[in-house]
Amino acid sequence: MANILLCCSASVSVYKACDLASKLAQRGHRVRTAMTENAARLVSPQLFHAVTGEPAQVTEWGEERRGAMDHIELSRAVDLVIVAPCSADLAGRLAHGLAGDLVTTSLLAVPAGVPRLVCPAMNPHMLANPAVQRNLEVLRGDGWCLVEPEVGHMACGDEGAGRLAEPATIVAAAERALGQGA
């Protein structure tokens, strides 16, 4: 059983992250979820709690706060980090070390050497944008493993690369990162 930190940003595909969390939990992993505020506008944190047994967190301020420094608590005893979906905005903030919310502060506090998967999901034109490609390359250089987005029909009506990889694909990448899969 691994301790997995799943971080979700705002993308229509965040519904797949619920399925991903469920699949990981069914395999016996402890899955804790941190969501950006906009991701929580698309999917309720309560759904992640229901499928993992762990409360999802959106902020470390106000009534939702669980401890003195939630971002530090989330980053401790982590065996694997998965960012799914990773929006263009979150990829840029991670690539530049910006920490303005629970997700980014938690990710910056994860110790070196912990495997990290980043799973982009965005419009094909956004994904192809040179700035987004630079940010993804910076993340690769920083040790992040990219789970490539899939090609297909997007919620916006466009076709192309940018769909969040299927949960089974991300689970397989997670198991490889944890040394449990082929």
N, C-alpha and C positions, 0 to 999 in steps of 0.2 A: 504494500500500500504506500503510495507516494502522497506527499502534501503538494497540491497544485494550486497556484494562484492564477485564476482566470480573470483577465481584465477585458472589459467590453467598452467599446466606444460607440458613438451614434452612427448607425448604418441600418438600413432596412433589414439587412441580413442578421441583425442581432437575435432574431427569433431562432436562428440556427445555433446560436451560442447556448440557448437553453437546452437544446437537444444534445449538444456537445457536453455540457455540464452533466446532464443525466447519464450519458454513456460512460463518462469517466467515473462517476459515482457508482454506477452499476458494476464497474470493474474493480471496485473496492478502494478507489482513491478518495482522499479527502479533498474536496474542491471548495475553495473559498473564492467568492466572486467580489470584485470591485468594479463598479460601473461609473462612467462619466454621468453627469447630471442629464445630458441629452440622451444618453442610452436609456436611462431610467424613464424618460418620457415616452420611449417607444415600447419598452417591455418592463413590466413591474418587477422590482427586485424580489418581491414575494414569490414569483415563479421560480427563480433560482433557488430560493430557500426551500421551496417545496421539492425540487428535484435533487437537491444535494444534502438537505438536512442542515445546511449552514446558512446563516443569515447573510444576504448580499449587502454590501455597503456602498453608499453613494458619496457620503461626505463624512468628514470627521469633525463637523461643527454642529452645534445645536443639539437637539434632542436625539438625533441619529447617532451621535458619538457613542462609541462603545468603551473607549479607554482614553488615557491621557494623550497617547500618540498612536492613533489607529494605523497610520501609514507604517510605523515601525513594527507594530504587532503583526500586520499583514505580511511584512517582508521577512519575518523570522521563520525559521524551520520550514523553508520552502525548498522543495526538490525540483520543481519545474514551474516556469512561468509561461503562460499562453496569453497572447493578446489577440482576441478574436471576438468580433471583427475589429480590425485596425483601420480607422478612417485616415484620410490624407492628413487631417489636422493632427491626430494623435501621432502618426508616423513622424511628422515634422517636429512636434514637441519633444518626442523621445530622442530623435536624432540630434537635437540641439540641447538636450539636458534641461529642458524647461519643466518646472514642477509647480503647477498652479492648482492642482486638484488632488483628490485622494488617489486616483489611478497613477498619475505621473510621480507623485511623491513616493508612493509605495514601490513603484518600479525602480526608481533611482536608489532606493534603500535596500534592494535585494543584493545580497553579497555576490561578489565576483565568483565566477565558476559555476553558478547555477544555470542550467540550460534554459534557453529562452526561445520561444517560438513566436513569430509575428505572422499574422494571417490577414493580409490586406483585403479590403472589400470596399469598392467604390466604382463609380462610373468609369467606363473604359477610357474616356478622354482625360479624366483626372489621373488615372493610373499611369497613362502614357506621358503626362506632363513632366518635363525635365526636372522640375523642382521635386516632385514626388519621387521620381526615379533616383535622384541624388540622395534624398532622405533615406530611401530603402537601402541604397548602397552604403550609406553611413552606418545604418543599423547592422547590416551584414558585417562590415568592418569591425563593429563593436562586439561581434560574437553572436548576434541574433541569427537564428535559422529561419529562413523565409519559407513559409508554406504557400506556394504559388496560388494565386487566385485562378479560378476556372473561367473558361470561355462559355458564354451563353447569353440568354435573354436576361436583361436587367430589369429591375422594377421600374426604372425611368423610361423603358421602352427601347433603349439602345441594345445593340448586340456587341459582344466582344469580351475581352479579358477584364475581369474585375469582380466576378462573383466570388463570394466567400467559399473556400474549399468546403466540401461536404464534411460533416462531423466525423464520419468514419475515416476519412483521409487525415484529419487533424489528430484523431485518436491514434492512428498508426504512427504518425510523426512523433507524437508524445511518447509512445512506448519505445520508439527507437531512441529518442533523446534520453529516456530513463534507462536505456540498456535492456529493455524487456522484449523488444521485438526485432524482427529481421530487418 
